[in-house]
Amino acid sequence: MLRKIFVGCLAFFIPPLAFLYLSRGWLALIYLLVLIVTAVGDYYAQRYFGLGGLGLILAIVAIVHALRIAQSEPNVVKHKFYNYWWGVLSIPLAVALLSFTARSFLYEPFSIPSESMSPTLMPGDYILVKKSGYGNYGTWGVNLFGSDNPSNKPKPGEIFALYPPGETRIYIERIIGIPGDEVRLDAANLTINGEIVSKEVEAGLFSESIGEQHYTVKYLGPPFRYRNYEVSVPPGHYFVMGDNRNNSSDSRLWGMVPEANMVGKVVRHW
């Protein structure tokens, strides 16, 4: 009886593990693929139609299927570690540990909650942030990979995840000025070290090229109250702004960002 309860719980929470425990490798693989498809389907159904439930249907089907196998074969020959309760449970624990380590020190996905980086990043977009080598904001306040490597220094024009001074919430901003830069923003004209980097392409939209980065920013909506700005970036700090210049909380409001607060560089978005 305890074995059936264990199989049923496995099938409800993690269907593939229930069939792996029952030595049904192909069924475990099939349920893993179906689980991925239903998770993606539930995500888009919820996002666009406000519906869901595919995962629950899969769980019910898996419970019935797994219990029928357990009923017909009450004694599973235990040749592998995953035929034991402690072995099969060690798999999700190992995956969780690897995921925790990767998200804390290597790469972490984020969703974009606001329009502060539009038109480059829109609300609902996802980004992947490379965290290794940047800042000192690991899970234990330590960067295991070191941020002293020059190749890991934030570069002009790159998009970064960061903590503003005194904040505990991560912001996504673009690096405008690095240590030693003279940054001046006059209306919609951005100048760095005396060189104008903005060029209007149509009303309210400007193209900018900083370093190796080429992108579009906008100055639409009500004028930003600190639209005119001039600053010298001190050592160990960065001046950042959002691409939606009239609707962005950034260095114009909360000042320079210390290097230790740079969480990581955005390397991909979708």
Order of alpha helices (4+ residues) and beta strands (2+ residues): alpha-alpha-alpha-alpha-alpha-beta-beta-beta-beta-beta-beta-beta-beta-beta-beta-beta-beta-alpha-beta-beta
